[in-house]
Amino acid sequence: MELSRPLSKSTAVFLDFLSWQQEAEIKSGNAKSSIIVTNRAVCAGGSLGRNFLTYRSFVDGCFVYGLGNAGSEKRAITYDQSDISIYGAKASIGISKFVSPSNAEIGFKLPVMLTHQHLTEPKNTKLTTPNPLLVMASLYSRWPIEQWFIQTEFSKFIENDLVLFSVGAGYNF
């Protein structure tokens, strides 16, 4: 049997819980402080893939909705804001290797996430908001339980040293 020929197609829906941080900056006169925005969100979506003998290639996407909290890292300028809504979309391409007879997977993904979040700018300050376009590299796992599965993702942002973690569950059709 040829390894490069797909054996089957895969279709799934999932719901993930995401947690990640982003950086912003606030300036007032000569003083400036870094702001860390910690976001928590759910991501509802689906995936399409091709199953080969020893691996799976796939694309997935989901809609992101959640809340964030922002606070200044250094106290040159104090900034705190809670329950900041965030929404957007996340899409990935990936490849994973089957590591068990039940087809548990470990692999890599290249996610891109586009978000919208509005931080309030206090008077007499200049606020530089986080980049809404996030490009990442991820380590990914999926553990099947009959038609259901549990999945995890640990992502490193390409342009900075921040990370995203997700855990979720889904159903294969």
C-alpha angles and dihedrals in degrees: 000000000000117000095212095056116091115240096196146345123249130209125182144165123213146177117213132187111221131196124181143145133227134189129237133167135222125200131190116175107312094338122093136174135190116239123209115207113200112198131192120187147155121238118202117190150104146253139221121202149161119233117215128183097275105007146030130224118200152159123219138179140181144177115248125215128164151105136274140197124213129200137164115258096209122034098233084107121013115224127170129164128164137199097018108174118233130187137169145108137283126202131180144180117208151164128210137183122228107240103178141034089257089058099251106174138215119183153122133279134189105211128187118194127190115194140176121212129156119212116195114243113217119222117277093018137102115222121199106201126212119272109268092209112073121187117191147173115221143196107215137191135182125190117194126216103185104295092344126077143188118219137189133192131190112190134187117204111238097219100044144016098264125113141211124212126192137178125181151143135238149166129247118217 
